[in-house]
Amino acid sequence: MKIDEATLDRIAELARLDFSDPAARQAILNDLERVLGFVEKLNEVDTKGVEPLIFMTDEADVLREDVVVPGDIVPKAEALKNSPVKDSDYFKVPRVMDKG
């Protein structure tokens, strides 16, 4: 498949890429054409009678059992003693957002 300049410009716009360098622009154009050529080659494969693949394997997810634990695992005072700056019951951290 041949990709024209307009298509490459649109892809670059959507992906927020800059192909101002002519050498880089030609390289990405060649790479995209090679990828699309590979995908087109897959269209030649006979898939009659082949069921669509939903999962790559027959394996089921192995999940751990949920275990309920109390919310206060570490006492507040013990957690606060590791803080370089604290204020009674809270950690003090630098301001992240301005009031505005």
mmCIF file of the C-alpha atoms, coordinates in Angstrom:
data_MODEL
# 
_entry.id   MODEL 
# 
loop_
_atom_site.group_PDB 
_atom_site.id 
_atom_site.type_symbol 
_atom_site.label_atom_id 
_atom_site.label_alt_id 
_atom_site.label_comp_id 
_atom_site.label_asym_id 
_atom_site.label_entity_id 
_atom_site.label_seq_id 
_atom_site.pdbx_PDB_ins_code 
_atom_site.Cartn_x 
_atom_site.Cartn_y 
_atom_site.Cartn_z 
_atom_site.occupancy 
_atom_site.B_iso_or_equiv 
_atom_site.pdbx_formal_charge 
_atom_site.auth_seq_id 
_atom_site.auth_comp_id 
_atom_site.auth_asym_id 
_atom_site.auth_atom_id 
_atom_site.pdbx_PDB_model_num 
ATOM 1   C CA . MET A 1 1   ? 0.000   0.000   0.000  1.00 0.00 ? 1   MET A CA 1 
ATOM 2   C CA . LYS A 1 2   ? 1.255   3.449   -0.853 1.00 0.00 ? 2   LYS A CA 1 
ATOM 3   C CA . ILE A 1 3   ? 0.917   6.180   1.784  1.00 0.00 ? 3   ILE A CA 1 
ATOM 4   C CA . ASP A 1 4   ? 0.634   9.672   0.373  1.00 0.00 ? 4   ASP A CA 1 
ATOM 5   C CA . GLU A 1 5   ? 1.944   12.869  1.926  1.00 0.00 ? 5   GLU A CA 1 
ATOM 6   C CA . ALA A 1 6   ? -1.513  13.950  3.140  1.00 0.00 ? 6   ALA A CA 1 
ATOM 7   C CA . THR A 1 7   ? -1.990  10.679  5.023  1.00 0.00 ? 7   THR A CA 1 
ATOM 8   C CA . LEU A 1 8   ? 1.440   10.995  6.608  1.00 0.00 ? 8   LEU A CA 1 
ATOM 9   C CA . ASP A 1 9   ? 0.641   14.576  7.618  1.00 0.00 ? 9   ASP A CA 1 
ATOM 10  C CA . ARG A 1 10  ? -2.620  13.442  9.231  1.00 0.00 ? 10  ARG A CA 1 
ATOM 11  C CA . ILE A 1 11  ? -0.913  10.601  11.120 1.00 0.00 ? 11  ILE A CA 1 
ATOM 12  C CA . ALA A 1 12  ? 1.754   13.023  12.342 1.00 0.00 ? 12  ALA A CA 1 
ATOM 13  C CA . GLU A 1 13  ? -0.928  15.472  13.467 1.00 0.00 ? 13  GLU A CA 1 
ATOM 14  C CA . LEU A 1 14  ? -2.894  12.827  15.355 1.00 0.00 ? 14  LEU A CA 1 
ATOM 15  C CA . ALA A 1 15  ? 0.245   11.388  16.962 1.00 0.00 ? 15  ALA A CA 1 
ATOM 16  C CA . ARG A 1 16  ? 1.645   14.874  17.643 1.00 0.00 ? 16  ARG A CA 1 
ATOM 17  C CA . LEU A 1 17  ? 4.840   14.076  15.752 1.00 0.00 ? 17  LEU A CA 1 
ATOM 18  C CA . ASP A 1 18  ? 7.019   16.469  13.799 1.00 0.00 ? 18  ASP A CA 1 
ATOM 19  C CA . PHE A 1 19  ? 8.509   15.225  10.535 1.00 0.00 ? 19  PHE A CA 1 
ATOM 20  C CA . SER A 1 20  ? 10.062  18.503  9.397  1.00 0.00 ? 20  SER A CA 1 
ATOM 21  C CA . ASP A 1 21  ? 13.386  16.816  8.563  1.00 0.00 ? 21  ASP A CA 1 
ATOM 22  C CA . PRO A 1 22  ? 13.035  15.398  5.003  1.00 0.00 ? 22  PRO A CA 1 
ATOM 23  C CA . ALA A 1 23  ? 15.252  12.377  5.792  1.00 0.00 ? 23  ALA A CA 1 
ATOM 24  C CA . ALA A 1 24  ? 13.208  11.452  8.881  1.00 0.00 ? 24  ALA A CA 1 
ATOM 25  C CA . ARG A 1 25  ? 10.000  12.007  6.932  1.00 0.00 ? 25  ARG A CA 1 
ATOM 26  C CA . GLN A 1 26  ? 11.112  9.638   4.166  1.00 0.00 ? 26  GLN A CA 1 
ATOM 27  C CA . ALA A 1 27  ? 12.296  7.044   6.694  1.00 0.00 ? 27  ALA A CA 1 
ATOM 28  C CA . ILE A 1 28  ? 8.961   6.987   8.529  1.00 0.00 ? 28  ILE A CA 1 
ATOM 29  C CA . LEU A 1 29  ? 7.106   6.858   5.218  1.00 0.00 ? 29  LEU A CA 1 
ATOM 30  C CA . ASN A 1 30  ? 9.143   3.806   4.170  1.00 0.00 ? 30  ASN A CA 1 
ATOM 31  C CA . ASP A 1 31  ? 8.595   2.134   7.556  1.00 0.00 ? 31  ASP A CA 1 
ATOM 32  C CA . LEU A 1 32  ? 4.836   2.686   7.431  1.00 0.00 ? 32  LEU A CA 1 
ATOM 33  C CA . GLU A 1 33  ? 4.643   1.273   3.907  1.00 0.00 ? 33  GLU A CA 1 
ATOM 34  C CA . ARG A 1 34  ? 6.603   -1.830  5.012  1.00 0.00 ? 34  ARG A CA 1 
ATOM 35  C CA . VAL A 1 35  ? 4.273   -2.374  7.977  1.00 0.00 ? 35  VAL A CA 1 
ATOM 36  C CA . LEU A 1 36  ? 1.165   -1.994  5.843  1.00 0.00 ? 36  LEU A CA 1 
ATOM 37  C CA . GLY A 1 37  ? 2.688   -4.306  3.232  1.00 0.00 ? 37  GLY A CA 1 
ATOM 38  C CA . PHE A 1 38  ? 3.124   -6.948  5.923  1.00 0.00 ? 38  PHE A CA 1 
ATOM 39  C CA . VAL A 1 39  ? -0.479  -6.558  7.040  1.00 0.00 ? 39  VAL A CA 1 
ATOM 40  C CA . GLU A 1 40  ? -1.680  -6.830  3.433  1.00 0.00 ? 40  GLU A CA 1 
ATOM 41  C CA . LYS A 1 41  ? 0.340   -10.061 3.114  1.00 0.00 ? 41  LYS A CA 1 
ATOM 42  C CA . LEU A 1 42  ? -1.777  -11.482 5.945  1.00 0.00 ? 42  LEU A CA 1 
ATOM 43  C CA . ASN A 1 43  ? -4.862  -11.029 3.746  1.00 0.00 ? 43  ASN A CA 1 
ATOM 44  C CA . GLU A 1 44  ? -3.496  -13.789 1.482  1.00 0.00 ? 44  GLU A CA 1 
ATOM 45  C CA . VAL A 1 45  ? -3.806  -16.396 4.249  1.00 0.00 ? 45  VAL A CA 1 
ATOM 46  C CA . ASP A 1 46  ? -6.797  -18.723 3.863  1.00 0.00 ? 46  ASP A CA 1 
ATOM 47  C CA . THR A 1 47  ? -8.828  -18.423 7.063  1.00 0.00 ? 47  THR A CA 1 
ATOM 48  C CA . LYS A 1 48  ? -11.959 -20.281 5.989  1.00 0.00 ? 48  LYS A CA 1 
ATOM 49  C CA . GLY A 1 49  ? -13.186 -22.477 8.831  1.00 0.00 ? 49  GLY A CA 1 
ATOM 50  C CA . VAL A 1 50  ? -10.913 -20.836 11.402 1.00 0.00 ? 50  VAL A CA 1 
ATOM 51  C CA . GLU A 1 51  ? -12.767 -19.629 14.482 1.00 0.00 ? 51  GLU A CA 1 
ATOM 52  C CA . PRO A 1 52  ? -11.930 -16.114 15.683 1.00 0.00 ? 52  PRO A CA 1 
ATOM 53  C CA . LEU A 1 53  ? -9.405  -16.132 18.503 1.00 0.00 ? 53  LEU A CA 1 
ATOM 54  C CA . ILE A 1 54  ? -10.657 -14.429 21.635 1.00 0.00 ? 54  ILE A CA 1 
ATOM 55  C CA . PHE A 1 55  ? -7.930  -15.507 24.067 1.00 0.00 ? 55  PHE A CA 1 
ATOM 56  C CA . MET A 1 56  ? -4.347  -16.481 23.296 1.00 0.00 ? 56  MET A CA 1 
ATOM 57  C CA . THR A 1 57  ? -4.417  -19.507 25.593 1.00 0.00 ? 57  THR A CA 1 
ATOM 58  C CA . ASP A 1 58  ? -6.930  -21.724 27.333 1.00 0.00 ? 58  ASP A CA 1 
ATOM 59  C CA . GLU A 1 59  ? -5.461  -20.737 30.697 1.00 0.00 ? 59  GLU A CA 1 
ATOM 60  C CA . ALA A 1 60  ? -7.799  -19.130 33.187 1.00 0.00 ? 60  ALA A CA 1 
ATOM 61  C CA . ASP A 1 61  ? -6.685  -16.245 35.360 1.00 0.00 ? 61  ASP A CA 1 
ATOM 62  C CA . VAL A 1 62  ? -5.173  -17.409 38.598 1.00 0.00 ? 62  VAL A CA 1 
ATOM 63  C CA . LEU A 1 63  ? -6.162  -14.885 41.210 1.00 0.00 ? 63  LEU A CA 1 
ATOM 64  C CA . ARG A 1 64  ? -5.272  -14.833 44.848 1.00 0.00 ? 64  ARG A CA 1 
ATOM 65  C CA . GLU A 1 65  ? -7.979  -15.055 47.455 1.00 0.00 ? 65  GLU A CA 1 
ATOM 66  C CA . ASP A 1 66  ? -9.041  -11.708 48.902 1.00 0.00 ? 66  ASP A CA 1 
ATOM 67  C CA . VAL A 1 67  ? -8.151  -11.352 52.556 1.00 0.00 ? 67  VAL A CA 1 
ATOM 68  C CA . VAL A 1 68  ? -9.842  -8.724  54.692 1.00 0.00 ? 68  VAL A CA 1 
ATOM 69  C CA . VAL A 1 69  ? -7.445  -6.937  57.028 1.00 0.00 ? 69  VAL A CA 1 
ATOM 70  C CA . PRO A 1 70  ? -8.057  -4.104  59.463 1.00 0.00 ? 70  PRO A CA 1 
ATOM 71  C CA . GLY A 1 71  ? -7.519  -0.630  58.043 1.00 0.00 ? 71  GLY A CA 1 
ATOM 72  C CA . ASP A 1 72  ? -5.201  0.494   60.840 1.00 0.00 ? 72  ASP A CA 1 
ATOM 73  C CA . ILE A 1 73  ? -2.381  -1.961  60.312 1.00 0.00 ? 73  ILE A CA 1 
ATOM 74  C CA . VAL A 1 74  ? 0.272   0.504   61.523 1.00 0.00 ? 74  VAL A CA 1 
ATOM 75  C CA . PRO A 1 75  ? -0.648  2.740   64.418 1.00 0.00 ? 75  PRO A CA 1 
ATOM 76  C CA . LYS A 1 76  ? -0.779  6.418   63.460 1.00 0.00 ? 76  LYS A CA 1 
ATOM 77  C CA . ALA A 1 77  ? 1.944   7.439   65.891 1.00 0.00 ? 77  ALA A CA 1 
ATOM 78  C CA . GLU A 1 78  ? 4.303   4.801   64.530 1.00 0.00 ? 78  GLU A CA 1 
ATOM 79  C CA . ALA A 1 79  ? 3.704   5.863   60.932 1.00 0.00 ? 79  ALA A CA 1 
ATOM 80  C CA . LEU A 1 80  ? 4.229   9.538   61.803 1.00 0.00 ? 80  LEU A CA 1 
ATOM 81  C CA . LYS A 1 81  ? 7.527   8.896   63.564 1.00 0.00 ? 81  LYS A CA 1 
ATOM 82  C CA . ASN A 1 82  ? 9.097   8.098   60.164 1.00 0.00 ? 82  ASN A CA 1 
ATOM 83  C CA . SER A 1 83  ? 8.016   11.450  58.746 1.00 0.00 ? 83  SER A CA 1 
ATOM 84  C CA . PRO A 1 84  ? 10.611  14.229  58.546 1.00 0.00 ? 84  PRO A CA 1 
ATOM 85  C CA . VAL A 1 85  ? 7.878   16.862  59.012 1.00 0.00 ? 85  VAL A CA 1 
ATOM 86  C CA . LYS A 1 86  ? 4.586   16.252  60.760 1.00 0.00 ? 86  LYS A CA 1 
ATOM 87  C CA . ASP A 1 87  ? 1.785   18.187  62.407 1.00 0.00 ? 87  ASP A CA 1 
ATOM 88  C CA . SER A 1 88  ? -0.027  16.303  65.181 1.00 0.00 ? 88  SER A CA 1 
ATOM 89  C CA . ASP A 1 89  ? -1.942  13.639  63.201 1.00 0.00 ? 89  ASP A CA 1 
ATOM 90  C CA . TYR A 1 90  ? -0.798  14.498  59.635 1.00 0.00 ? 90  TYR A CA 1 
ATOM 91  C CA . PHE A 1 91  ? 2.208   14.292  57.350 1.00 0.00 ? 91  PHE A CA 1 
ATOM 92  C CA . LYS A 1 92  ? 3.304   17.726  56.133 1.00 0.00 ? 92  LYS A CA 1 
ATOM 93  C CA . VAL A 1 93  ? 4.338   17.941  52.487 1.00 0.00 ? 93  VAL A CA 1 
ATOM 94  C CA . PRO A 1 94  ? 5.218   20.835  50.180 1.00 0.00 ? 94  PRO A CA 1 
ATOM 95  C CA . ARG A 1 95  ? 2.307   22.591  48.473 1.00 0.00 ? 95  ARG A CA 1 
ATOM 96  C CA . VAL A 1 96  ? 1.590   21.087  45.052 1.00 0.00 ? 96  VAL A CA 1 
ATOM 97  C CA . MET A 1 97  ? -1.099  23.407  43.766 1.00 0.00 ? 97  MET A CA 1 
ATOM 98  C CA . ASP A 1 98  ? -1.456  27.152  44.177 1.00 0.00 ? 98  ASP A CA 1 
ATOM 99  C CA . LYS A 1 99  ? -4.605  28.704  45.511 1.00 0.00 ? 99  LYS A CA 1 
ATOM 100 C CA . GLY A 1 100 ? -6.213  30.198  42.511 1.00 0.00 ? 100 GLY A CA 1 
# 
